[in-house]
Amino acid sequence: MSVSPSIREVLARRIAGEVILSSKPGATMRKWRELFAVSQITLSEKIGLSASVVSDYESGRRKSPGAKFIRRFVLALLQIDEEKGSRFIREFAKLTSSPSMAIVDLREFPIPVRVEYLCKAINGAVIAGAENYVKEVYGYTVVDARKTVEALSGQEYAQLFGASTERALVFTNVENPSLAMMIVRVSSLKPRVVVFHKTKPDEAAIQLAEYERIPLIYSESASVEQLVKSLRKLYRIALRIKIGRRVKPPPKISA
């Protein structure tokens, strides 16, 4: 299943540009590889190099990659995704006008995931809007709140939720809780639930959540890395459940 060449080119330029402009290009390469859910081995095979080369760039053991390697890196990511149906290209294409540096991670769950399981995974609890409690979410987006506030214009806020509104919007690096909730307030599209990581919402944020009738969850996950790791684990569990349902043997028919 192909996508528009223009969409592919815009996304390719965005990835390459972020790597080139990053103060830590290896870490940025790793971020994009993980966002596309591609292993170092799979990527290296597509590029035609050993996995150790990719690992050395990502860890900073090799000096910054040149333009030719970055081009091969980007094209390999896109080609791998296209071979799988262009799932992540389509996902990120909806966010291409928003600075990707604000996005920490995002996934669409293969099956609906109950909010109680989401809370358990991220060590979270609903602290506002419990009366508007929703049962399930269909994905998540993790964003750096400070970078989101600094980088996005009002018209771009909606595109942050454009992949799917039936998701959890997770804010990390929250310096001003009410300002983070204002992002949701001014957007025409609303997530199903909002999560604050390691920063308890203030009274104004709680009032905004209740006004918007959106449950607000506070996560005590130890770090952003642990938060993302837990969400990805939840994604993998959902994927295994979906696959299990797909291959479930038909029921026996009594004679």
Helices and strands as residue ranges (DSSP letters): H 5-21, H 25-35, H 40-47, H 51-59, H 67-83, H 87-93, G 100-102, E 103-114, H 115-121, E 124-128, G 130-132, E 136-144, H 145-151, H 154-160, E 168-172, H 177-186, E 193-197, H 203-212, E 216-219, H 224-246
